[in-house]
């Protein structure tokens, strides 16, 4: 029927099958990776955040399901690459909203989810955001982050048939 979204058991799974993309290049769901104002208002974000990079590699790392580049330079990040803010980086000088985001980046990290502006962390729109406060995050240098190894993370559907054919 025109105007109706496709329906399948895939709509109920958390990860898309390997090789599938979505609204973001990595094939990841977008909403779970967004910073939300309600989280920042309460002072705590309890999940990894999604981010973008201007240049990526033709590769993806779990949990990403897809790549979005023809570049093969091993110095470029792959979709799904997880980075974490180093514990040694001092966040005390940052304004409140930024400190909440930076604490989440320190504890849970951020996952490369799409091509776009370099080091752009995404948030759900809300009139309560203080853009001046959040722009201070631009003062965090790339050297303040470390790559997180994810090879030991559990893989859903490992060894069993995926309902969507993965």
C-alpha positions, 0 to 999 in steps of 0.5 A: 500500500502506498504511504505505509512503512514496511512491516517485518520482524526486523522492526523489532530487533535492536540491530539491523543485519550486517551491511544494512544502513539506516538514517545514519551511515553506520546503520545504528538507531539514532535516538539511543545515541542522542543527548536529551535535555531531560537527561542533562537537566537531571545531571546524568546521561546514562549511555554512549552518545553518537558523533560524526566525523568528516572523513571515515574509512571503508570499514565498520566495527560492531555495533555498526552495521555499515560503512559509508566511505571509499577511503581505505586509509587505516588512520581514518576511523571506521563506523562504530569506532568508540572513543572515550574521554580520558579520565585525566582530562579536567572538565571542572572549568566547563559550564554545567550542561557541557560537564554533564555531556563530558561526564557521559563521554568519560563513562560511556564514550561516543560511537561514530555513527555518520559522516558530517562535521568533525567531532559533532555530538548529537542531541535531541532538539529542546528549547532548554539547551544553552548553545553557548554552554554547549559550544564550549565542548569544542574546546576539548581536543581530540587528544583528550579521547582514547579509542575503546576496544570493543572486540569483547562485547557480546554479539546479539544473535551470535551462533543463531539465525538472525530473524532478518537473515544476518 
